Amino acid sequence: MEKEVAIKKIRSFNRFYVDLIGLLQADGYHSNYTLAETRVLFEINEASLIQASQVMLNIHIDKSYLSRILKKLDKDGLIYKERSDQDARAIVLSLTEKGKSEMVKINEAASKLVKVQIATLDETSCKQLVMHMEAIMQLLAAKNSTE
């Protein structure tokens, strides 16, 4: 397949999937937080304790953009920001109880959304869907790890 055709088809799929899961809707996963803010919360939640620099690397986000997001999350009482004991320049992030509660709501809403999307698929179709998604991730991860 010609690269330009592949690019158009991939971009078409990306738009389809973004629309399907409602990423551009104002309330995202029925949360008051944007996709980027939600992703930062997710990274902090998954790690329990994580340096801001690691969040930047994990989600490929600009330092100033991350800083603005962290300010908002801190102001909203969702995260703790502390200086690292090992490196005074580093900021270690963790979720507050309010932040953990928000993540539970976001995760439940995201899971419910996927459940609705796959409700009409039989077991074989569901397995095929997951297999194809994993193949996409593997192909793109392998390509990106060689750069």
N, CA and C atoms as an extended XYZ file, in Angstrom:
441
Properties=species:S:1:pos:R:3:atomname:S:1:resname:S:1:resid:I:1 pbc="F F F"
N         0.843       -1.176        0.000 N   MET     1
C         0.000        0.000        0.000 CA  MET     1
C         0.891        1.242        0.000 C   MET     1
N         0.525        2.182       -0.802 N   GLU     2
C         1.250        3.443       -0.884 CA  GLU     2
C         1.166        4.177        0.464 C   GLU     2
N         2.280        4.796        0.877 N   LYS     3
C         2.360        5.467        2.184 CA  LYS     3
C         1.292        6.549        2.342 C   LYS     3
N         1.041        7.330        1.311 N   GLU     4
C         0.050        8.401        1.408 CA  GLU     4
C        -1.346        7.832        1.658 C   GLU     4
N        -1.661        6.706        1.034 N   VAL     5
C        -2.956        6.051        1.248 CA  VAL     5
C        -3.019        5.529        2.680 C   VAL     5
N        -1.934        4.924        3.134 N   ALA     6
C        -1.878        4.410        4.506 CA  ALA     6
C        -2.074        5.547        5.504 C   ALA     6
N        -1.431        6.672        5.264 N   ILE     7
C        -1.559        7.828        6.162 CA  ILE     7
C        -3.016        8.285        6.240 C   ILE     7
N        -3.676        8.387        5.098 N   LYS     8
C        -5.080        8.815        5.081 CA  LYS     8
C        -5.970        7.834        5.831 C   LYS     8
N        -5.728        6.536        5.642 N   LYS     9
C        -6.535        5.511        6.311 CA  LYS     9
C        -6.289        5.516        7.827 C   LYS     9
N        -5.047        5.695        8.231 N   ILE    10
C        -4.727        5.741        9.666 CA  ILE    10
C        -5.368        6.969       10.302 C   ILE    10
N        -5.259        8.112        9.649 N   ARG    11
C        -5.872        9.327       10.184 CA  ARG    11
C        -7.392        9.192       10.249 C   ARG    11
N        -7.974        8.535        9.257 N   SER    12
C        -9.417        8.301        9.258 CA  SER    12
C        -9.804        7.423       10.445 C   SER    12
N        -9.030        6.362       10.689 N   PHE    13
C        -9.287        5.493       11.847 CA  PHE    13
C        -9.152        6.279       13.143 C   PHE    13
N        -8.111        7.114       13.247 N   ASN    14
C        -7.902        7.908       14.464 CA  ASN    14
C        -9.114        8.796       14.749 C   ASN    14
N        -9.627        9.465       13.713 N   ARG    15
C       -10.802       10.319       13.893 CA  ARG    15
C       -12.013        9.488       14.303 C   ARG    15
N       -12.200        8.354       13.662 N   PHE    16
C       -13.303        7.455       13.993 CA  PHE    16
C       -13.236        7.048       15.462 C   PHE    16
N       -12.062        6.652       15.909 N   TYR    17
C       -11.934        6.145       17.282 CA  TYR    17
C       -12.094        7.269       18.311 C   TYR    17
N       -11.543        8.441       18.020 N   VAL    18
C       -11.707        9.587       18.922 CA  VAL    18
C       -13.192        9.927       19.053 C   VAL    18
N       -13.912        9.925       17.946 N   ASP    19
C       -15.351       10.187       17.983 CA  ASP    19
C       -16.086        9.078       18.731 C   ASP    19
N       -15.712        7.843       18.465 N   LEU    20
C       -16.372        6.696       19.074 CA  LEU    20
C       -16.302        6.740       20.594 C   LEU    20
N       -15.128        7.069       21.121 N   ILE    21
C       -14.995        7.063       22.581 CA  ILE    21
C       -15.241        8.435       23.203 C   ILE    21
N       -15.588        9.418       22.384 N   GLY    22
C       -16.006       10.707       22.904 CA  GLY    22
C       -14.911       11.556       23.511 C   GLY    22
N       -13.687       11.428       23.026 N   LEU    23
C       -12.576       12.169       23.614 CA  LEU    23
C       -12.699       13.677       23.450 C   LEU    23
N       -13.417       14.123       22.451 N   LEU    24
C       -13.533       15.562       22.231 CA  LEU    24
C       -14.746       16.168       22.921 C   LEU    24
N       -15.562       15.341       23.531 N   GLN    25
C       -16.707       15.871       24.266 CA  GLN    25
C       -16.213       16.622       25.489 C   GLN    25
N       -16.947       17.636       25.868 N   ALA    26
C       -16.531       18.506       26.969 CA  ALA    26
C       -16.299       17.743       28.268 C   ALA    26
N       -17.093       16.710       28.513 N   ASP    27
C       -16.949       16.010       29.783 CA  ASP    27
C       -16.108       14.736       29.683 C   ASP    27
N       -15.434       14.533       28.546 N   GLY    28
C       -14.530       13.389       28.402 CA  GLY    28
C       -15.116       12.119       28.971 C   GLY    28
N       -14.444       11.583       29.980 N   TYR    29
C       -14.949       10.377       30.653 CA  TYR    29
C       -15.852       10.778       31.815 C   TYR    29
N       -16.790       11.677       31.540 N   HIS    30
C       -17.713       12.167       32.558 CA  HIS    30
C       -16.929       12.750       33.729 C   HIS    30
N       -15.934       13.525       33.383 N   SER    31
C       -15.042       14.146       34.347 CA  SER    31
C       -14.928       15.624       34.007 C   SER    31
N       -14.515       16.408       34.966 N   ASN    32
C       -14.295       17.834       34.725 CA  ASN    32
C       -12.905       18.099       34.177 C   ASN    32
N       -12.196       17.039       33.825 N   TYR    33
C       -10.798       17.167       33.424 CA  TYR    33
C       -10.619       16.784       31.965 C   TYR    33
N        -9.672       17.468       31.316 N   THR    34
C        -9.370       17.202       29.912 CA  THR    34
C        -8.696       15.843       29.780 C   THR    34
N        -8.555       15.406       28.547 N   LEU    35
C        -7.858       14.145       28.288 CA  LEU    35
C        -6.424       14.200       28.817 C   LEU    35
N        -5.732       15.313       28.585 N   ALA    36
C        -4.344       15.434       29.054 CA  ALA    36
C        -4.281       15.400       30.578 C   ALA    36
N        -5.181       16.104       31.234 N   GLU    37
C        -5.207       16.103       32.695 CA  GLU    37
C        -5.515       14.708       33.234 C   GLU    37
N        -6.465       14.047       32.584 N   THR    38
C        -6.821       12.688       32.982 CA  THR    38
C        -5.645       11.745       32.810 C   THR    38
N        -4.909       11.911       31.720 N   ARG    39
C        -3.757       11.038       31.475 CA  ARG    39
C        -2.664       11.256       32.510 C   ARG    39
N        -2.449       12.502       32.921 N   VAL    40
C        -1.472       12.788       33.972 CA  VAL    40
C        -1.920       12.126       35.273 C   VAL    40
N        -3.194       12.253       35.610 N   LEU    41
C        -3.717       11.588       36.806 CA  LEU    41
C        -3.508       10.081       36.731 C   LEU    41
N        -3.766        9.511       35.554 N   PHE    42
C        -3.592        8.074       35.354 CA  PHE    42
C        -2.147        7.658       35.629 C   PHE    42
N        -1.199        8.401       35.078 N   GLU    43
C         0.217        8.070       35.266 CA  GLU    43
C         0.610        8.133       36.739 C   GLU    43
N         0.132        9.154       37.426 N   ILE    44
C         0.436        9.282       38.856 CA  ILE    44
C        -0.201        8.139       39.626 C   ILE    44
N        -1.436        7.812       39.282 N   ASN    45
C        -2.150        6.728       39.952 CA  ASN    45
C        -1.452        5.387       39.757 C   ASN    45
N        -1.020        5.124       38.534 N   GLU    46
C        -0.375        3.840       38.241 CA  GLU    46
C         0.932        3.660       38.993 C   GLU    46
N         1.652        4.752       39.184 N   ALA    47
C         2.977        4.668       39.800 CA  ALA    47
C         2.942        4.829       41.318 C   ALA    47
N         1.875        5.384       41.854 N   SER    48
C         1.764        5.748       43.268 CA  SER    48
C         2.647        6.949       43.591 C   SER    48
N         3.937        6.835       43.363 N   LEU    49
C         4.879        7.951       43.497 CA  LEU    49
C         5.653        8.035       42.195 C   LEU    49
N         5.675        9.218       41.599 N   ILE    50
C         6.369        9.358       40.321 CA  ILE    50
C         6.916       10.776       40.211 C   ILE    50
N         8.077       10.891       39.610 N   GLN    51
C         8.644       12.212       39.383 CA  GLN    51
C         7.963       12.853       38.171 C   GLN    51
N         7.829       14.164       38.236 N   ALA    52
C         7.220       14.903       37.130 CA  ALA    52
C         7.968       14.638       35.831 C   ALA    52
N         9.285       14.525       35.910 N   SER    53
C        10.079       14.272       34.704 CA  SER    53
C         9.718       12.921       34.078 C   SER    53
N         9.366       11.938       34.904 N   GLN    54
C         8.979       10.629       34.376 CA  GLN    54
C         7.615       10.703       33.692 C   GLN    54
N         6.712       11.498       34.236 N   VAL    55
C         5.407       11.697       33.584 CA  VAL    55
C         5.624       12.298       32.199 C   VAL    55
N         6.524       13.290       32.122 N   MET    56
C         6.837       13.907       30.823 CA  MET    56
C         7.305       12.861       29.820 C   MET    56
N         8.181       11.984       30.257 N   LEU    57
C         8.701       10.942       29.364 CA  LEU    57
C         7.621        9.934       28.988 C   LEU    57
N         6.821        9.543       29.959 N   ASN    58
C         5.803        8.512       29.724 CA  ASN    58
C         4.758        8.932       28.699 C   ASN    58
N         4.349       10.196       28.768 N   ILE    59
C         3.257       10.620       27.885 CA  ILE    59
C         3.684       11.647       26.850 C   ILE    59
N         4.999       11.884       26.758 N   HIS    60
C         5.544       12.777       25.724 CA  HIS    60
C         4.855       14.138       25.754 C   HIS    60
N         4.922       14.768       26.911 N   ILE    61
C         4.268       16.054       27.102 CA  ILE    61
C         5.328       17.115       27.399 C   ILE    61
N         5.093       18.303       26.920 N   ASP    62
C         5.987       19.434       27.119 CA  ASP    62
C         6.034       19.823       28.600 C   ASP    62
N         7.213       20.220       29.055 N   LYS    63
C         7.424       20.565       30.466 CA  LYS    63
C         6.490       21.689       30.934 C   LYS    63
N         6.332       22.729       30.127 N   SER    64
C         5.483       23.852       30.543 CA  SER    64
C         4.005       23.455       30.570 C   SER    64
N         3.596       22.611       29.627 N   TYR    65
C         2.206       22.133       29.611 CA  TYR    65
C         1.943       21.257       30.835 C   TYR    65
N         2.885       20.370       31.138 N   LEU    66
C         2.746       19.527       32.326 CA  LEU    66
C         2.682       20.395       33.577 C   LEU    66
N         3.502       21.410       33.633 N   SER    67
C         3.516       22.309       34.785 CA  SER    67
C         2.151       22.954       35.002 C   SER    67
N         1.521       23.416       33.911 N   ARG    68
C         0.186       24.028       34.021 CA  ARG    68
C        -0.845       23.002       34.497 C   ARG    68
N        -0.748       21.787       33.976 N   ILE    69
C        -1.681       20.731       34.383 CA  ILE    69
C        -1.491       20.419       35.867 C   ILE    69
N        -0.243       20.283       36.287 N   LEU    70
C         0.024       19.957       37.694 CA  LEU    70
C        -0.466       21.067       38.623 C   LEU    70
N        -0.320       22.311       38.190 N   LYS    71
C        -0.833       23.436       38.998 CA  LYS    71
C        -2.340       23.307       39.199 C   LYS    71
N        -3.037       22.994       38.123 N   LYS    72
C        -4.496       22.861       38.216 CA  LYS    72
C        -4.874       21.685       39.112 C   LYS    72
N        -4.219       20.544       38.909 N   LEU    73
C        -4.542       19.359       39.706 CA  LEU    73
C        -4.227       19.589       41.180 C   LEU    73
N        -3.153       20.320       41.442 N   ASP    74
C        -2.778       20.649       42.815 CA  ASP    74
C        -3.817       21.602       43.422 C   ASP    74
N        -4.185       22.634       42.665 N   LYS    75
C        -5.187       23.611       43.131 CA  LYS    75
C        -6.514       22.920       43.436 C   LYS    75
N        -6.858       21.917       42.635 N   ASP    76
C        -8.112       21.180       42.824 CA  ASP    76
C        -8.013       20.131       43.925 C   ASP    76
N        -6.833       19.985       44.504 N   GLY    77
C        -6.662       19.056       45.620 CA  GLY    77
C        -6.557       17.598       45.228 C   GLY    77
N        -6.134       17.335       43.985 N   LEU    78
C        -6.058       15.951       43.501 CA  LEU    78
C        -4.681       15.325       43.666 C   LEU    78
N        -3.652       16.169       43.776 N   ILE    79
C        -2.288       15.636       43.864 CA  ILE    79
C        -1.508       16.292       44.996 C   ILE    79
N        -0.499       15.559       45.438 N   TYR    80
C         0.534       16.095       46.312 CA  TYR    80
C         1.769       16.310       45.457 C   TYR    80
N         2.456       17.419       45.683 N   LYS    81
C         3.733       17.683       45.021 CA  LYS    81
C         4.763       17.893       46.130 C   LYS    81
N         5.831       17.083       46.098 N   GLU    82
C         6.883       17.201       47.102 CA  GLU    82
C         8.240       17.142       46.417 C   GLU    82
N         9.213       17.771       47.015 N   ARG    83
C        10.594       17.671       46.530 CA  ARG    83
C        11.112       16.274       46.844 C   ARG    83
N        11.869       15.729       45.934 N   SER    84
C        12.474       14.414       46.118 CA  SER    84
C        13.545       14.476       47.203 C   SER    84
N        13.612       13.441       48.027 N   ASP    85
C        14.674       13.346       49.036 CA  ASP    85
C        16.031       13.127       48.376 C   ASP    85
N        16.037       12.430       47.238 N   GLN    86
C        17.284       12.112       46.543 CA  GLN    86
C        17.793       13.260       45.671 C   GLN    86
N        16.872       14.053       45.122 N   ASP    87
C        17.253       15.119       44.196 CA  ASP    87
C        16.335       16.311       44.429 C   ASP    87
N        16.859       17.368       45.040 N   ALA    88
C        16.054       18.530       45.403 CA  ALA    88
C        15.441       19.225       44.188 C   ALA    88
N        15.997       18.973       42.994 N   ARG    89
C        15.435       19.577       41.783 CA  ARG    89
C        14.194       18.842       41.302 C   ARG    89
N        14.021       17.594       41.720 N   ALA    90
C        12.933       16.742       41.238 CA  ALA    90
C        11.684       16.894       42.110 C   ALA    90
N        10.538       16.847       41.462 N   ILE    91
C         9.255       16.881       42.159 CA  ILE    91
C         8.636       15.496       42.078 C   ILE    91
N         8.241       14.977       43.234 N   VAL    92
C         7.589       13.671       43.311 CA  VAL    92
C         6.086       13.906       43.463 C   VAL    92
N         5.323       13.184       42.675 N   LEU    93
C         3.872       13.361       42.642 CA  LEU    93
C         3.162       12.132       43.181 C   LEU    93
N         2.054       12.363       43.857 N   SER    94
C         1.175       11.281       44.292 CA  SER    94
C        -0.251       11.831       44.339 C   SER    94
N        -1.213       10.934       44.385 N   LEU    95
C        -2.612       11.352       44.432 CA  LEU    95
C        -3.075       11.517       45.873 C   LEU    95
N        -3.922       12.510       46.077 N   THR    96
C        -4.601       12.671       47.350 CA  THR    96
C        -5.779       11.687       47.364 C   THR    96
N        -6.468       11.613       48.478 N   GLU    97
C        -7.672       10.766       48.523 CA  GLU    97
C        -8.697       11.265       47.508 C   GLU    97
N        -8.820       12.571       47.363 N   LYS    98
C        -9.726       13.139       46.366 CA  LYS    98
C        -9.290       12.742       44.954 C   LYS    98
N        -7.979       12.751       44.709 N   GLY    99
C        -7.455       12.340       43.410 CA  GLY    99
C        -7.723       10.872       43.122 C   GLY    99
N        -7.557       10.041       44.150 N   LYS   100
C        -7.841        8.608       43.985 CA  LYS   100
C        -9.311        8.387       43.685 C   LYS   100
N       -10.161        9.126       44.360 N   SER   101
C       -11.603        9.020       44.129 CA  SER   101
C       -11.957        9.439       42.705 C   SER   101
N       -11.336       10.515       42.235 N   GLU   102
C       -11.565       10.975       40.857 CA  GLU   102
C       -11.127        9.906       39.859 C   GLU   102
N        -9.995        9.265       40.115 N   MET   103
C        -9.509        8.212       39.215 CA  MET   103
C       -10.451        7.018       39.191 C   MET   103
N       -11.039        6.676       40.309 N   VAL   104
C       -12.019        5.586       40.346 CA  VAL   104
C       -13.186        5.936       39.438 C   VAL   104
N       -13.690        7.173       39.543 N   LYS   105
C       -14.804        7.607       38.688 CA  LYS   105
C       -14.418        7.567       37.213 C   LYS   105
N       -13.229        8.066       36.904 N   ILE   106
C       -12.771        8.103       35.508 CA  ILE   106
C       -12.613        6.688       34.966 C   ILE   106
N       -11.982        5.804       35.736 N   ASN   107
C       -11.786        4.413       35.289 CA  ASN   107
C       -13.110        3.689       35.104 C   ASN   107
N       -14.045        3.896       36.016 N   GLU   108
C       -15.357        3.254       35.884 CA  GLU   108
C       -16.084        3.755       34.634 C   GLU   108
N       -16.026        5.070       34.390 N   ALA   109
C       -16.689        5.632       33.208 CA  ALA   109
C       -16.046        5.119       31.925 C   ALA   109
N       -14.708        5.029       31.903 N   ALA   110
C       -14.009        4.536       30.710 CA  ALA   110
C       -14.346        3.071       30.451 C   ALA   110
N       -14.372        2.268       31.511 N   SER   111
C       -14.713        0.850       31.356 CA  SER   111
C       -16.151        0.679       30.884 C   SER   111
N       -17.050        1.484       31.422 N   LYS   112
C       -18.453        1.416       31.007 CA  LYS   112
C       -18.591        1.765       29.526 C   LYS   112
N       -17.840        2.777       29.102 N   LEU   113
C       -17.871        3.187       27.699 CA  LEU   113
C       -17.416        2.048       26.778 C   LEU   113
N       -16.342        1.384       27.133 N   VAL   114
C       -15.847        0.261       26.326 CA  VAL   114
C       -16.852       -0.888       26.363 C   VAL   114
N       -17.424       -1.144       27.526 N   LYS   115
C       -18.414       -2.217       27.659 CA  LYS   115
C       -19.586       -1.989       26.707 C   LYS   115
N       -20.044       -0.756       26.613 N   VAL   116
C       -21.141       -0.419       25.694 CA  VAL   116
C       -20.705       -0.643       24.243 C   VAL   116
N       -19.462       -0.249       23.919 N   GLN   117
C       -18.966       -0.385       22.553 CA  GLN   117
C       -18.869       -1.835       22.110 C   GLN   117
N       -18.536       -2.730       23.018 N   ILE   118
C       -18.342       -4.131       22.624 CA  ILE   118
C       -19.529       -5.020       22.980 C   ILE   118
N       -20.599       -4.423       23.487 N   ALA   119
C       -21.762       -5.189       23.944 CA  ALA   119
C       -22.353       -6.077       22.853 C   ALA   119
N       -22.315       -5.629       21.630 N   THR   120
C       -22.943       -6.398       20.544 CA  THR   120
C       -21.990       -7.407       19.906 C   THR   120
N       -20.726       -7.407       20.325 N   LEU   121
C       -19.759       -8.346       19.753 CA  LEU   121
C       -19.857       -9.694       20.444 C   LEU   121
N       -19.797      -10.762       19.646 N   ASP   122
C       -19.730      -12.084       20.263 CA  ASP   122
C       -18.294      -12.311       20.757 C   ASP   122
N       -18.072      -13.414       21.449 N   GLU   123
C       -16.763      -13.665       22.061 CA  GLU   123
C       -15.646      -13.721       21.015 C   GLU   123
N       -15.902      -14.336       19.884 N   THR   124
C       -14.894      -14.437       18.830 CA  THR   124
C       -14.534      -13.058       18.284 C   THR   124
N       -15.542      -12.248       18.020 N   SER   125
C       -15.289      -10.892       17.510 CA  SER   125
C       -14.532      -10.050       18.527 C   SER   125
N       -14.891      -10.197       19.778 N   CYS   126
C       -14.205       -9.453       20.836 CA  CYS   126
C       -12.728       -9.857       20.900 C   CYS   126
N       -12.458      -11.152       20.816 N   LYS   127
C       -11.068      -11.627       20.819 CA  LYS   127
C       -10.308      -11.106       19.606 C   LYS   127
N       -10.972      -11.097       18.437 N   GLN   128
C       -10.333      -10.561       17.232 CA  GLN   128
C       -10.014       -9.080       17.388 C   GLN   128
N       -10.945       -8.331       17.926 N   LEU   129
C       -10.737       -6.901       18.136 CA  LEU   129
C        -9.516       -6.661       19.021 C   LEU   129
N        -9.452       -7.357       20.136 N   VAL   130
C        -8.324       -7.201       21.060 CA  VAL   130
C        -7.022       -7.633       20.391 C   VAL   130
N        -7.054       -8.724       19.648 N   MET   131
C        -5.864       -9.215       18.963 CA  MET   131
C        -5.348       -8.168       17.963 C   MET   131
N        -6.259       -7.567       17.211 N   HIS   132
C        -5.857       -6.553       16.230 CA  HIS   132
C        -5.317       -5.301       16.923 C   HIS   132
N        -5.940       -4.909       18.012 N   MET   133
C        -5.453       -3.739       18.754 CA  MET   133
C        -4.052       -4.005       19.317 C   MET   133
N        -3.849       -5.198       19.843 N   GLU   134
C        -2.519       -5.551       20.349 CA  GLU   134
C        -1.497       -5.571       19.221 C   GLU   134
N        -1.901       -6.041       18.045 N   ALA   135
C        -0.993       -6.059       16.899 CA  ALA   135
C        -0.611       -4.637       16.493 C   ALA   135
N        -1.573       -3.725       16.497 N   ILE   136
C        -1.284       -2.322       16.177 CA  ILE   136
C        -0.272       -1.773       17.172 C   ILE   136
N        -0.519       -2.005       18.451 N   MET   137
C         0.393       -1.503       19.487 CA  MET   137
C         1.794       -2.079       19.313 C   MET   137
N         1.877       -3.369       19.020 N   GLN   138
C         3.191       -4.006       18.854 CA  GLN   138
C         3.920       -3.458       17.632 C   GLN   138
N         3.210       -3.302       16.536 N   LEU   139
C         3.847       -2.778       15.323 CA  LEU   139
C         4.376       -1.370       15.539 C   LEU   139
N         3.565       -0.511       16.153 N   LEU   140
C         3.984        0.865       16.357 CA  LEU   140
C         5.024        0.984       17.464 C   LEU   140
N         4.946        0.164       18.497 N   ALA   141
C         5.953        0.194       19.567 CA  ALA   141
C         7.299       -0.300       19.038 C   ALA   141
N         7.280       -1.330       18.204 N   ALA   142
C         8.527       -1.862       17.646 CA  ALA   142
C         9.181       -0.818       16.740 C   ALA   142
N         8.366       -0.127       15.970 N   LYS   143
C         8.888        0.914       15.085 CA  LYS   143
C         9.503        2.045       15.902 C   LYS   143
N         8.810        2.469       16.968 N   ASN   144
C         9.287        3.588       17.780 CA  ASN   144
C        10.490        3.225       18.635 C   ASN   144
N        10.674        1.973       18.967 N   SER   145
C        11.805        1.580       19.807 CA  SER   145
C        13.104        1.508       18.997 C   SER   145
N        12.990        1.485       17.674 N   THR   146
C        14.190        1.418       16.838 CA  THR   146
C        14.716        2.802       16.470 C   THR   146
N        13.974        3.848       16.834 N   GLU   147
C        14.395        5.211       16.467 CA  GLU   147
C        15.278        5.810       17.531 C   GLU   147
